Amino acid sequence: MKDAAPRKAARPGGHRRKKQPPSGFDETSVMRRDLFRLRQLETRDPAGFAALLESSRAALVERQASQARIEFPSVLPISAHASEICDLLKSHQVIVVAGETGSGKTTQLPKICLQAGFGRRGMIGHTQPRRLAARSVASRIAEELQVALGQAVGYAVRFSDQTGPQTLIKLVTDGLLLTEIRRDRFLDNYDVIIELRDAAGRTVAGWRQVAGGLNYPSALWPEGFPVREVRVMPRIGAVPAGEYLVTLRLERSSDGLSIPARTGPFGAASL
């Protein structure tokens, strides 16, 4: 009896979602989270398909009716690049935004995504390394958009979920987003994932978690997949060499943008 041939190792991205054939309904008129189920029900259960289609369209119309006043502070360097980033988001699946501390990337990028038309069929997910950061950034963005925290802008951390059906922008910790991936493998609840890769405040273990988990989305999505990914990082030259840099992969459909920082006057005093 011949020895069994050794099994080949699984290729990275072996669980990619395959492109689906065209459906018989307008896919842009329904929530992204319902799209896969609608495709299944279209031929198997016409009654269930009709009910889900109606409820999904109603949910989308309600989210589109949510009005938020979007303004970009002129004092922040990123504001001058808002229209450029909007164009990149519409034409690229993955973009990399590199900017030093003070450029405004953390608070303004979700608003730029919102202005570009994202956040309606799915949420704009914005990762933060700490629970306190997720809460404080969510509060700041809600204040700038003049909306109540927990409605159009919310956050989710361990033991606390301040989001709802009308949430357009969701601040979330890295660990909680990885937990979501267990039940939402292809992140169907999201339109955009803004992945914060700030060298400050991350431990080596944290970098391994981000590299192994949040590199995950673009590895699974085929080229042209509708979900966008924005990778936010400090100026590349300022990041220590090593494990972090090798996780940065510029895909064929990605582009990069570097933004300067804003600094204020300061002085030194001796005591």
Summary of the structure (lengths in Angstrom):
residues: 271
radius of gyration: 20.4
end to end distance: 84.8
largest distance: 84.8
contacts: 764
relative contact order: 0.17
helix: 40%
strand: 17%
